[in-house]
Amino acid sequence: MVGPSSFFLQLLLQIQAATQTGATPPDTSHDVIVVGAGSAGLYATRTLQALGYDVLLIEATDRIGGRVKTATLGDMRVELGAEEHYLGAGDNPVWPAIRAEYGDDVYTNGYEGLEAYSMDQGAGTCWTTPLALNPCANDPDVARVSEFYDWYWRPELHQDSSASLADEVLATYGVGVDHRAYHLYDEGIAGASYATNLTRLGARSLALQDSQWALSSGIRVLSDKDLGYADALETVWWDEVLAGADVLLSSPVVSIDTSGDDVVSTDLQGRRHMARQIIVTVSVGVLQAEAINFIPDLPETTVQAYNGMGIDSGMKVPLLFSSAWWETENEPLGWLVTEGAAGACWAPSNYKTATESFVLMCYPMGDNARALSELGSEQGSTAAAANAIIAAILEDLDATFPQALGGASANFMEGLVQDWGGAPYTLGVYSFPTQDTYLSATANKRRDLQEPVADSRIFFAGEATHEENPATVVGALQEGERAALAIHAVNGKPNNPP
Ligand SMILES: Cc1cc2nc3c(=O)[nH]c(=O)nc-3n(C[C@H](O)[C@H](O)[C@H](O)COP(=O)(O)OP(=O)(O)OC[C@H]3O[C@@H](n4cnc5c(N)ncnc54)[C@H](O)[C@@H]3O)c2cc1C
């Protein structure tokens, strides 16, 4: 006779067996599954396709591109994610591909024009021209910031692996959180370049990372007002990739099971997808939130790898105005750092040719973005949240230029809010080095996360696994390619597991 306890034991064994590979037929079966249709996932798919692999690409949201996302505001395409392109150095595949498709004139310099720095709640805002009412050269606290760029990336100048960049800016420049120039470092550098605050960046870690930078230091942007980064990548690569792959949109992966012979990935709809290997390209924010259940648990080195990097809240907020009210110096504004919610802003309408729209792009990151998100969450609807966030940014801009007080609110027409920290399948802007990330150039968490796990069946790739140029589109593409080639190196050929 079967007693109740052994009955439940049998039932448990049956349930366990049913969740493992082979117990019930999967809904789909492929050589390789790629999780995430951002730059890394799409380029991994492209690489595998070229090698003859049958790929299933699974994406959580209803669109491809991930953190490359273009929208329309006024008469121009504006970037809600990546905007800057790099020249050809470092085997950058984007530079030749886009120029081959659209011609050399597709690129222009971004941020051309004057820099402006808000100081003393706007009363001391200065401009980088000797002809300005208040030239920045007259403000030693502003002039000193230029020294930072020859200091922060040299590991020999940053020996203390426990120091944050805020600690070292205080020790070296005498600029602490209450200093009138703190925002120039915190919002103008930590926010604008690393999408976080000075206090969260590890000074030595950052130097170890950035001293290895392999891409060009030259930056370009797309000049055509009708062409965005996402549009260009779709044309040069992604349309063809999608035509050759099985793609599931709006299908968040919730578990990846390697307890059997194959990999079984289950999506939110309960569909089970089987493959020999899987490439996981979700952001560090998604990994840290443990949004995907790995069965069995990931090794401790992998968990420590993604937990040993930073990723912070951040927004892009393009604002359309009826005039370029901010131009008070008879020369275009290339770059602005404010003291309040906006953070750093620039003017895409200065580089998009033939546009008739006046657009400022603002970039609140870290603490600024968190405060704005909180403000938004206190409102009753998504539209009300966006309005409240935009109103807070306009208030900051209104106070920034003494010659144009109130100009932002008076000329405002329409705006967009892209909150990357609040986007459930990104949960942050891009990865940055904390004190834990780099112990040396080669001993670092990014490299640890590259290590395949589950007997070379799970591979991680994305901007965060690139040791030299993380936080870039190119880095993500290169990592997607690396993971795809690593799979091929294990297999030798499609459908030929070791
Ligand atoms: C505001 C901002 C500005 C930037 N500026 C620049 C710039 O100027 N220049 C530059 O080169 N780079 C820039 N970057 C960085 C660049 O956009 C990223 O490094 C790159 O796009 C990351 O690609 P990825 O494939 O690693 O990740 P992602 O693009 O995030 O792709 C991951 C994909 O996985 C999906 N996903 C998440 N969870 C799941 C799940 N459970 N199941 C299935 N799918 C899932 C996501 O929806 C996403 O589509 C910027 C990024 C942001 C956000």
The ligand as an SDF file (V2000), in Angstrom:
LIG
                    3D

 53 58  0  0  0  0  0  0  0  0999 V2000
   20.6360   57.0220  -21.6530 C   0  0  0  0  0  0  0  0  0  0  0  0
   21.7040   56.2270  -22.3360 C   0  0  0  0  0  0  0  0  0  0  0  0
   22.6750   56.8730  -23.0790 C   0  0  0  0  0  0  0  0  0  0  0  0
   23.6690   56.1470  -23.7170 C   0  0  0  0  0  0  0  0  0  0  0  0
   24.5680   56.7970  -24.5120 N   0  0  0  0  0  0  0  0  0  0  0  0
   25.4270   56.0700  -25.2610 C   0  0  0  0  0  0  0  0  0  0  0  0
   26.1850   56.6880  -26.2740 C   0  0  0  0  0  0  0  0  0  0  0  0
   26.0660   57.9000  -26.4880 O   0  0  0  0  0  0  0  0  0  0  0  0
   27.0310   55.9210  -27.0180 N   0  0  0  0  0  0  0  0  0  0  0  0
   27.1410   54.5720  -26.8170 C   0  0  0  0  0  0  0  0  0  0  0  0
   27.9110   53.9130  -27.5350 O   0  0  0  0  0  0  0  0  0  0  0  0
   26.4110   53.9570  -25.8640 N   0  0  0  0  0  0  0  0  0  0  0  0
   25.5540   54.6760  -25.0990 C   0  0  0  0  0  0  0  0  0  0  0  0
   24.7630   54.0600  -24.1880 N   0  0  0  0  0  0  0  0  0  0  0  0
   25.0140   52.6590  -23.8710 C   0  0  0  0  0  0  0  0  0  0  0  0
   24.4580   51.7050  -24.9050 C   0  0  0  0  0  0  0  0  0  0  0  0
   23.1600   52.0880  -25.2560 O   0  0  0  0  0  0  0  0  0  0  0  0
   24.4650   50.3210  -24.2870 C   0  0  0  0  0  0  0  0  0  0  0  0
   25.7840   50.0060  -23.8620 O   0  0  0  0  0  0  0  0  0  0  0  0
   24.0260   49.2110  -25.2470 C   0  0  0  0  0  0  0  0  0  0  0  0
   22.9310   49.6030  -26.0250 O   0  0  0  0  0  0  0  0  0  0  0  0
   23.6980   47.9980  -24.3990 C   0  0  0  0  0  0  0  0  0  0  0  0
   23.3720   46.9080  -25.2100 O   0  0  0  0  0  0  0  0  0  0  0  0
   23.1160   45.4900  -24.5360 P   0  0  0  0  0  0  0  0  0  0  0  0
   22.7410   44.5730  -25.6270 O   0  0  0  0  0  0  0  0  0  0  0  0
   24.2400   45.1340  -23.6510 O   0  0  0  0  0  0  0  0  0  0  0  0
   21.8840   45.7230  -23.5410 O   0  0  0  0  0  0  0  0  0  0  0  0
   20.3830   46.1730  -23.8920 P   0  0  0  0  0  0  0  0  0  0  0  0
   20.3640   47.1170  -25.0230 O   0  0  0  0  0  0  0  0  0  0  0  0
   19.7960   46.6150  -22.6040 O   0  0  0  0  0  0  0  0  0  0  0  0
   19.6900   44.8230  -24.3770 O   0  0  0  0  0  0  0  0  0  0  0  0
   19.2320   43.8580  -23.4710 C   0  0  0  0  0  0  0  0  0  0  0  0
   17.8570   43.4170  -23.9250 C   0  0  0  0  0  0  0  0  0  0  0  0
   17.4100   42.3920  -23.0420 O   0  0  0  0  0  0  0  0  0  0  0  0
   16.0200   42.5500  -22.8490 C   0  0  0  0  0  0  0  0  0  0  0  0
   15.6380   41.8250  -21.6250 N   0  0  0  0  0  0  0  0  0  0  0  0
   15.8110   42.1830  -20.3400 C   0  0  0  0  0  0  0  0  0  0  0  0
   15.3280   41.2390  -19.5150 N   0  0  0  0  0  0  0  0  0  0  0  0
   14.8510   40.2470  -20.3010 C   0  0  0  0  0  0  0  0  0  0  0  0
   14.2360   38.9880  -20.0390 C   0  0  0  0  0  0  0  0  0  0  0  0
   14.0020   38.5720  -18.7980 N   0  0  0  0  0  0  0  0  0  0  0  0
   13.8620   38.2180  -21.0970 N   0  0  0  0  0  0  0  0  0  0  0  0
   14.0870   38.6280  -22.3780 C   0  0  0  0  0  0  0  0  0  0  0  0
   14.6660   39.8090  -22.6790 N   0  0  0  0  0  0  0  0  0  0  0  0
   15.0550   40.6100  -21.6480 C   0  0  0  0  0  0  0  0  0  0  0  0
   15.8530   44.0430  -22.7550 C   0  0  0  0  0  0  0  0  0  0  0  0
   14.5190   44.4430  -22.9600 O   0  0  0  0  0  0  0  0  0  0  0  0
   16.8040   44.5180  -23.8480 C   0  0  0  0  0  0  0  0  0  0  0  0
   16.1550   44.6420  -25.0910 O   0  0  0  0  0  0  0  0  0  0  0  0
   23.7220   54.7500  -23.5750 C   0  0  0  0  0  0  0  0  0  0  0  0
   22.7400   54.0880  -22.8430 C   0  0  0  0  0  0  0  0  0  0  0  0
   21.7240   54.8170  -22.2440 C   0  0  0  0  0  0  0  0  0  0  0  0
   20.6390   54.0910  -21.5050 C   0  0  0  0  0  0  0  0  0  0  0  0
  1  2  1  0
  2  3  1  0
  2 52  2  0
  3  4  2  0
  4  5  1  0
  4 50  1  0
  5  6  2  0
  6  7  1  0
  6 13  1  0
  7  8  2  0
  7  9  1  0
  9 10  1  0
 10 11  2  0
 10 12  1  0
 12 13  2  0
 13 14  1  0
 14 15  1  0
 14 50  1  0
 15 16  1  0
 16 17  1  0
 16 18  1  0
 18 19  1  0
 18 20  1  0
 20 21  1  0
 20 22  1  0
 22 23  1  0
 23 24  1  0
 24 25  2  0
 24 26  1  0
 24 27  1  0
 27 28  1  0
 28 29  2  0
 28 30  1  0
 28 31  1  0
 31 32  1  0
 32 33  1  0
 33 34  1  0
 33 48  1  0
 34 35  1  0
 35 36  1  0
 35 46  1  0
 36 37  1  0
 36 45  1  0
 37 38  2  0
 38 39  1  0
 39 40  1  0
 39 45  2  0
 40 41  1  0
 40 42  2  0
 42 43  1  0
 43 44  2  0
 44 45  1  0
 46 47  1  0
 46 48  1  0
 48 49  1  0
 50 51  2  0
 51 52  1  0
 52 53  1  0
M  END
$$$$
